[in-house]
């Protein structure tokens, strides 16, 4: 049994996330966590809300709430939506926690004492209208790289280029919209990443199995232009981890907080400590996941994130941990994703364009969305959500292939043999062929899941469902029942046993439907099918079952058209 540490990128606290955010980190991380648990491994699956920085302050001001109250409320909302989508976090923490404040300051102190943080006088944008320095995300303008007109002062979300506020063309205050800005001198802390470039580069080069997307982004930041640069890690904000604290090896940072991208990844560690606190466990309970001198050397650590987060997780966060000269666990595998676009464009909160997590759950249960998003995960390139594709996938994959199989065989068995697995007959060449096919497919499915090849795993799972339908159609127990009831019984018995088999395999993708299938078959304890032959005989003759309710209903054309219009956004 292995120990698997899984983290997904922290969702910002400023509002409800859209489906693209969900499939870019949390949902595939949940898929992997569920699979690894099903295979008997010890899993720690951690996430949290990212609560510091400009987005939190701006959103709180817009809502007319103190920022602490706003963040507490939105944490509850996001935690509820995570439960709604059946995200199986071991702990869903908060980057504003006391644990994260303490650990962030501890690591900053270690870096400062090692000479890896320095005080730098720099030029920063000051808004005369707002009467304050503007942190990077309080400034918007046109990206000098791609021309996107709503680029932020830290990064262009369109082309992902890292920026400084002074790089922007036609900058404006994100608070007031004022262009009455001037550049003034101020002092900030900088993480001397450049001095760690050699160590980081060697570490990245040693990760031979990382996805191409992850490695290419990391190396681009390391090698393009002037290469890895020192990075400011403080901002002029009221809400965040104070940069001036007892024991800090610097002075004059009063009124400044650590940059959100410095403290947010540290929350992965802090949230694990929060988990231990919640469960009344000691320090060793979380340290065995994160300290290589206390057991974490045997942990496999896997991160999930969208491609825009890759630079911070492959460069800045490792620089923090390496530079501390403490035995922290570094990530072993970074699974990154491209973007999910929406129906010919982009998701947009301001324009009301696209489907957001709360809206999705108000329309259909979580499994419908989980299946489509994971089976269309943007791995090799950007993906696009369209209502036509969503309808077709639900109707064909879930309703026609899986749902129809379960309904068809349970209703037939009830009509001809009663609500119990029938006795009689024996396996023949057709059944042996199915067994051979399924054994090979389960092995392929497991290999894709181990490799975190999400779309390939979904395709293999669908093929496993389809194999049962093809077998049932070929064996036709409804026709055989008239002339050879023994053979009809054998076919039915095998087909009934396919239901808990399918449930166990499908649970990482569609956990609610899998639970319904197991409950109907009275097989709640069924686990991963290690031996396919034994699994397909696990429910013996006489084992009772019930005919489940419709697992998946079809989406009508009228519904699809109505939803497409509703979420098209304001033109």
C-alpha positions in Angstrom: 0.0 0.0 0.0 1.4 3.4 -1.0 0.8 6.8 0.5 -0.5 9.3 -1.9 -0.6 13.1 -1.1 -2.9 15.0 -3.5 -3.4 18.7 -3.7 -5.5 20.7 -6.2 -5.0 24.4 -6.9 -6.7 26.6 -4.4 -9.9 28.3 -5.8 -10.0 32.0 -5.1 -12.5 33.1 -2.6 -14.0 35.8 -4.8 -17.1 34.2 -6.0 -18.4 30.9 -7.3 -16.2 29.1 -9.8 -17.2 28.0 -13.3 -17.0 24.6 -14.8 -13.6 25.4 -16.4 -12.1 26.1 -13.0 -13.6 22.8 -11.7 -12.2 20.6 -14.4 -8.8 22.3 -14.3 -7.9 21.1 -10.9 -10.4 19.9 -8.2 -12.4 17.4 -10.2 -9.5 15.4 -11.8 -7.8 15.5 -8.4 -10.9 13.9 -6.9 -11.0 11.3 -9.6 -7.4 10.3 -8.8 -8.0 10.3 -5.1 -11.1 8.1 -5.4 -9.2 5.7 -7.6 -6.2 5.5 -5.3 -8.4 4.9 -2.3 -10.3 2.1 -4.2 -7.0 0.4 -4.9 -6.2 0.3 -1.2 -3.7 3.1 -0.9 -3.6 5.7 1.9 -4.6 9.0 0.5 -4.5 12.5 1.8 -6.5 14.9 -0.5 -6.1 18.5 0.4 -7.5 21.8 -0.9 -8.6 25.2 0.6 -9.9 28.5 -0.4 -7.3 31.1 -1.4 -8.4 34.1 0.7 -5.7 36.7 0.5 -4.9 39.3 -2.1 -6.7 41.8 -4.2 -9.6 39.6 -5.4 -10.8 39.1 -1.8 -10.6 42.8 -0.9 -12.3 43.9 -4.1 -15.1 41.3 -3.8 -15.7 42.1 -0.2 -15.9 45.8 -1.0 -18.4 45.1 -3.8 -20.5 43.0 -1.4 -20.4 45.7 1.3 -18.8 43.3 3.8 -15.7 43.3 6.0 -13.2 41.1 4.1 -12.9 38.6 7.0 -16.7 38.1 7.0 -16.9 37.9 3.3 -14.2 35.2 3.2 -15.8 33.2 6.0 -19.1 33.2 4.1 -17.7 32.3 0.8 -15.6 29.5 2.2 -18.9 28.0 3.4 -20.4 28.5 0.0 -17.4 26.9 -1.8 -17.2 24.0 0.7 -20.9 23.3 0.1 -20.5 23.3 -3.7 -17.5 21.0 -3.3 -19.7 18.6 -1.4 -22.4 19.0 -4.1 -19.9 17.8 -6.7 -18.8 15.0 -4.4 -15.3 16.2 -4.1 -13.8 13.9 -1.5 -11.3 16.2 0.2 -9.8 15.0 3.5 -9.8 18.6 4.4 -10.9 21.8 2.7 -9.0 24.5 4.5 -8.6 28.3 4.5 -5.4 30.2 3.6 -6.3 32.8 6.2 -6.0 30.2 9.0 -3.7 30.7 12.0 -1.8 27.7 10.9 -1.0 29.3 7.5 -0.1 32.7 9.0 2.4 30.9 11.3 3.9 28.6 8.7 4.2 31.4 6.1 6.1 33.6 8.5 8.3 30.7 9.6 9.3 29.9 6.1 9.9 33.6 5.3 12.1 33.9 8.4 14.1 30.8 7.3 14.5 32.3 3.8 15.5 35.7 5.2 18.1 34.2 7.5 19.5 32.2 4.5 19.9 35.5 2.6 17.2 34.6 0.1 14.9 37.5 0.9 16.1 41.0 0.5 14.5 44.5 1.0 14.2 46.2 -2.4 13.3 49.8 -3.1 11.1 49.8 -6.2 8.8 52.0 -8.1 5.1 51.3 -7.6 1.9 52.7 -9.0 0.1 55.1 -6.7 -3.5 56.1 -7.3 -4.2 59.8 -6.5 -7.9 59.1 -6.7 -7.8 56.2 -4.2 -5.1 57.7 -2.0 -3.0 54.5 -1.9 -0.4 52.4 -3.5 -2.0 49.9 -5.9 -0.9 46.2 -5.6 -0.6 44.5 -8.9 -4.1 43.1 -9.1 -5.6 46.5 -8.3 -4.3 47.6 -11.7 -5.7 46.7 -15.0 -4.6 47.6 -18.5 -3.6 46.2 -21.9 -1.1 43.4 -22.0 2.0 44.5 -24.0 2.5 40.9 -25.1 -0.9 39.9 -26.6 -3.0 43.1 -26.5 -5.6 41.7 -24.1 -7.3 44.8 -22.6 -8.2 43.4 -19.2 -4.7 42.1 -18.1 -3.9 42.4 -14.5 -0.8 43.9 -13.1 0.7 40.6 -12.1 -0.2 38.3 -15.0 -2.2 38.3 -18.2 -4.8 35.6 -17.9 -5.1 35.5 -21.7 -1.5 34.7 -22.6 -0.3 33.8 -19.0 2.7 36.2 -19.3 4.0 37.4 -16.0 3.8 41.1 -15.7 4.7 44.1 -13.5 2.0 46.8 -13.2 4.3 49.3 -14.9 4.4 47.0 -18.0 0.7 47.6 -18.7 -0.4 49.9 -21.5 -3.1 52.5 -20.5 -3.2 51.3 -16.8 -6.2 52.1 -14.6 -7.2 51.5 -11.0 -9.3 48.4 -10.5 -10.9 50.1 -7.5 -12.1 53.4 -9.0 -11.3 53.0 -12.7 -9.2 56.2 -12.4 -6.3 56.7 -14.8 -4.8 59.4 -12.5 -1.9 57.3 -11.5 1.7 58.0 -10.8 4.8 56.0 -9.9 6.3 56.4 -6.5 9.1 54.7 -4.6 8.3 52.1 -1.9 10.0 49.1 -0.3 9.1 45.5 -0.6 10.6 42.0 0.1 11.9 40.0 -2.8 12.5 36.3 -3.0 15.9 35.8 -4.6 14.7 33.0 -7.0 17.5 33.7 -9.4 20.1 32.4 -6.9 18.2 29.1 -6.8 17.9 28.7 -10.5 20.5 25.9 -10.8 18.9 23.8 -8.1 15.4 24.3 -9.5 16.5 23.6 -13.0 18.3 20.4 -12.0 15.2 19.3 -10.0 12.9 19.9 -13.0 15.3 18.1 -15.3 15.1 15.1 -13.0 11.3 14.8 -13.5 11.3 12.7 -16.6 7.7 11.6 -16.4 6.0 15.0 -16.0 3.4 16.0 -18.7 4.8 17.9 -21.6 2.5 20.8 -20.8 3.9 21.1 -17.3 7.6 20.8 -18.3 7.4 23.2 -21.2 5.8 26.0 -19.2 8.3 25.5 -16.3 11.3 25.5 -18.7 10.0 28.5 -20.6 10.0 30.5 -17.4 13.4 29.2 -16.5 15.1 29.9 -19.8 13.2 32.5 -21.9 14.6 36.0 -21.9 16.6 36.7 -18.8 15.4 33.5 -17.2 14.1 33.1 -13.7 13.9 36.4 -11.9 13.7 37.5 -8.3 10.1 38.1 -7.3 8.4 40.5 -5.0 6.6 38.7 -2.2 4.9 41.5 -0.4 2.0 43.9 -1.2 0.4 47.0 0.2 -2.8 45.4 1.5 -4.7 45.3 4.8 -5.8 41.6 4.4 -3.1 38.9 4.5 -0.2 37.5 6.4 1.7 40.4 8.0 5.2 40.7 6.6 6.6 42.3 9.7 6.5 39.9 12.7 8.5 38.9 15.7 11.7 37.3 14.6 11.7 38.7 11.1 15.2 39.5 9.9 14.1 42.8 8.4 12.4 46.0 9.5 10.1 48.5 7.9 7.5 46.2 6.5 4.7 47.4 8.7 1.4 47.7 6.8 2.5 45.1 4.2 1.4 41.5 3.8 2.9 38.6 1.9 1.9 38.3 -1.7 -0.9 35.8 -2.2 1.2 33.6 -4.4 3.8 33.3 -1.6 1.4 32.2 1.1 -1.2 30.3 -0.9 0.8 27.1 -1.8 2.1 27.0 1.8 -1.6 26.4 2.7 -1.3 22.9 1.2 0.9 22.1 4.2 -1.0 24.2 6.6 -4.4 22.7 5.6 -2.9 19.2 6.3 -2.1 20.5 9.8 -5.6 21.9 10.1 -6.9 18.4 9.2 -4.9 17.0 12.1 -6.2 19.8 14.4 -9.9 19.1 13.4 -9.5 15.4 14.2 -7.7 15.9 17.4 -4.4 14.4 16.2 -0.9 15.3 17.1 1.7 17.1 15.0 3.2 13.8 13.8 -0.1 13.1 12.0 0.5 15.8 9.4 4.2 16.0 9.5 4.5 12.4 8.2 2.9 13.7 5.0 5.2 16.7 4.6 8.5 16.2 6.4 10.9 13.8 4.6 12.7 13.3 7.9 9.5 12.1 9.5 8.1 9.7 7.0 7.2 11.8 3.9 10.2 10.4 2.0 7.9 7.5 1.1 5.0 9.7 0.0 4.1 10.2 -3.6 2.9 13.9 -4.0 0.7 14.8 -7.0 -0.5 18.3 -7.7 -3.4 19.2 -10.1 -3.8 22.7 -11.6 -4.6 24.8 -14.7 -1.7 25.8 -16.9 -1.7 29.3 -15.6 -0.7 28.0 -12.1 2.2 25.9 -13.3 5.0 28.6 -12.9 4.2 29.2 -9.3 4.1 25.5 -8.4 7.1 24.4 -10.4 9.3 27.5 -9.6 8.2 29.8 -6.8 6.8 27.2 -4.3 9.7 24.8 -4.7 12.1 27.8 -4.3 10.4 28.6 -1.0 10.7 25.0 0.3 14.3 24.4 -1.1 15.5 27.7 0.2 14.2 27.1 3.7 16.8 24.3 4.0 14.3 22.2 5.8 13.3 18.7 4.8 9.9 19.5 3.1 8.4 17.1 0.6 8.6 18.4 -2.9 6.0 17.5 -5.6 6.6 14.3 -7.5 4.1 14.9 -10.4 2.4 18.0 -11.6 -0.8 17.3 -13.7 -1.6 20.4 -15.5 -4.6 21.2 -17.7 -5.3 23.5 -20.6 -8.5 25.7 -20.6 -12.1 24.7 -21.0 -13.9 27.3 -23.2 -17.6 27.9 -23.4 -19.7 27.5 -26.5 -17.5 29.5 -28.9 -16.0 31.9 -26.4 -14.8 32.1 -22.8 -16.5 31.8 -19.5 -17.2 35.2 -18.1 -18.5 36.1 -14.6 -19.1 39.8 -15.5 -21.1 38.9 -18.6 -23.0 36.0 -17.0 -21.6 33.7 -19.7 -21.2 30.0 -19.1 -22.3 27.6 -16.4 -21.0 28.1 -12.8 -20.9 25.4 -10.2 -24.1 26.4 -8.3 -26.0 26.7 -11.6 -24.9 23.4 -12.8 -26.2 21.6 -9.7 -29.5 23.4 -9.9 -30.1 21.8 -13.4 -28.8 18.3 -13.1 -27.1 16.0 -10.5 -23.4 16.1 -10.1 -22.7 12.8 -12.0 -23.9 14.3 -15.3 -21.4 17.1 -15.0 -18.6 14.9 -13.6 -18.9 12.5 -16.5 -18.9 15.1 -19.3 -16.1 17.3 -17.8 -13.8 14.4 -17.1 -14.4 12.6 -20.4 -13.7 15.9 -22.1 -10.9 17.1 -19.8 -8.6 19.7 -21.6 -5.4 17.6 -21.4 -3.7 17.8 -24.8 -5.2 21.1 -25.7 -8.0 23.5 -24.9 -11.5 21.9 -24.8 -14.9 23.5 -25.5 -18.2 23.0 -23.7 -21.2 23.0 -26.1 -24.7 22.1 -25.1 -25.1 19.9 -28.1 -22.0 17.8 -27.1 -23.1 17.7 -23.5 -26.6 16.5 -24.4 -25.2 13.8 -26.8 -22.7 12.6 -24.2 -25.3 12.3 -21.4 -27.9 10.7 -23.6 -25.5 8.2 -25.3 -22.9 7.4 -22.7 -24.9 7.6 -19.4 -28.5 7.0 -20.4 -28.2 4.6 -23.4 -25.1 2.7 -22.6 -24.8 2.4 -18.8 -28.3 3.3 -17.6 -30.1 1.2 -20.2 -28.0 -1.8 -19.5 -28.8 -1.7 -15.8 -32.5 -1.1 -16.4 -32.8 -3.7 -19.1 -31.3 -6.6 -17.3 -32.8 -6.0 -13.8 -36.3 -5.6 -15.3 -35.9 -8.7 -17.4 -34.7 -10.7 -14.5 -37.5 -9.6 -12.3 -40.1 -10.5 -14.9 -38.7 -14.0 -15.7 -36.9 -15.1 -12.5 -38.0 -12.7 -9.7 -35.8 -10.2 -7.8 -33.0 -12.7 -7.1 -30.0 -13.9 -9.1 -31.2 -16.9 -11.0 -29.6 -20.4 -10.8 -28.9 -22.7 -13.7 -26.8 -23.0 -16.8 -23.1 -22.5 -17.3 -20.7 -20.2 -19.0 -19.9 -20.9 -22.6 -17.6 -19.5 -25.3 -19.5 -16.2 -25.4 -19.1 -15.6 -21.7 -15.4 -16.6 -21.8 -14.8 -14.2 -24.6 -16.5 -11.4 -22.6 -14.3 -12.3 -19.6 -11.1 -12.1 -21.7 -12.2 -8.8 -23.2 -13.1 -7.3 -19.9 -9.9 -8.4 -18.2 -7.8 -6.7 -20.8 -10.0 -3.6 -20.7 -9.8 -3.3 -16.9 -6.0 -3.6 -17.1 -6.0 -0.8 -19.7 -8.4 1.3 -17.6 -6.2 0.9 -14.5 -3.1 1.8 -16.5 -4.7 5.1 -17.7 -5.9 5.9 -14.2 -2.4 5.3 -12.7 -0.9 7.5 -15.4 -3.6 10.2 -14.8 -4.7 10.0 -18.5 -8.2 11.2 -17.7 -9.8 11.2 -21.2 -8.3 7.8 -22.1 -9.5 6.4 -18.8 -13.0 7.7 -19.5 -13.0 6.2 -23.0 -11.9 2.8 -21.7 -14.6 2.9 -19.0 -17.2 3.6 -21.6 -15.9 0.7 -23.7 -16.3 -1.6 -20.7 -19.9 -0.5 -20.3 -20.5 -1.0 -24.0 -19.0 -4.5 -23.8 -21.8 -5.5 -21.4 -24.5 -4.1 -23.8 -23.0 -6.0 -26.7 -22.9 -9.2 -24.8 -26.5 -8.8 -23.6 -27.6 -8.0 -27.1 -25.8 -11.0 -28.6 -26.8 -13.5 -25.9 -30.5 -12.2 -26.0 -31.7 -14.0 -22.8 -35.3 -12.8 -23.6 -35.2 -15.0 -26.8 -33.3 -17.9 -25.2 -35.7 -18.1 -22.3 -38.4 -19.7 -24.5 -36.2 -22.6 -25.7 -33.3 -22.8 -23.3 -34.2 -21.2 -19.9 -31.0 -22.6 -18.4 -28.9 -20.6 -20.8 -31.1 -17.6 -20.2 -30.5 -17.9 -16.5 -26.7 -18.1 -17.0 -26.7 -15.1 -19.2 -28.9 -13.1 -16.8 -26.7 -14.1 -13.8 -23.6 -12.9 -15.5 -25.3 -9.7 -16.6 -26.6 -9.0 -13.1 -23.1 -9.5 -11.8 -21.8 -6.9 -14.2 -23.8 -4.2 -12.3 -21.6 -4.1 -9.1 -18.6 -4.7 -11.3 -19.5 -1.6 -13.3 -20.2 0.3 -10.1 -16.8 -0.3 -8.6 -15.0 0.7 -11.8 -17.2 3.8 -12.3 -17.2 5.1 -8.8 -14.3 7.6 -9.3 -16.2 9.2 -12.2 -19.8 8.9 -11.1 -19.9 8.2 -7.4 -23.6 8.7 -6.8 -24.8 6.4 -9.6 -22.2 3.8 -8.5 -23.6 3.9 -5.0 -27.2 3.5 -6.3 -26.1 0.5 -8.4 -24.4 -1.2 -5.4 -27.4 -0.5 -3.1 -29.8 -2.0 -5.7 -27.7 -5.1 -6.0 -27.2 -5.2 -2.2 -23.5 -5.2 -2.7 -22.4 -2.1 -0.9 -19.1 -3.6 0.2 -18.0 -4.5 -3.3 -14.5 -3.2 -4.0 -12.1 -2.9 -6.9 -12.4 -6.0 -9.1 -9.1 -7.6 -8.7 -10.0 -10.9 -10.2 -12.6 -10.3 -13.0 -13.7 -14.0 -13.1 -14.4 -14.1 -9.4 -16.0 -10.6 -9.5 -18.5 -11.7 -12.2 -19.6 -14.6 -10.0 -19.7 -12.6 -6.7 -23.5 -12.4 -6.5 -24.6 -16.1 -6.2 -27.9 -17.7 -7.2 -30.6 -16.6 -4.8 -28.9 -13.2 -4.0 -31.7 -10.6 -3.8 -31.7 -7.3 -5.6 -34.1 -4.4 -6.4 -34.7 -2.7 -9.7 -33.1 0.7 -9.4 -34.7 3.9 -10.3 -33.6 5.4 -13.6 -29.9 6.1 -13.2 -29.7 8.8 -15.9 -32.5 10.5 -17.7 -32.1 11.9 -21.2 -31.8 15.6 -21.9 -34.6 16.8 -24.2 -33.9 19.1 -27.1 -36.2 21.7 -25.6 -34.2 21.7 -22.3 -30.9 22.0 -24.1 -32.1 25.0 -26.1 -33.5 26.7 -23.0 -30.2 26.2 -21.1 -28.2 27.4 -24.1 -30.1 30.6 -24.2 -30.1 31.1 -20.4 -26.3 30.9 -20.1 -25.3 32.7 -23.3 -24.5 35.9 -21.3 -25.2 39.5 -22.0 -24.3 40.6 -25.5 
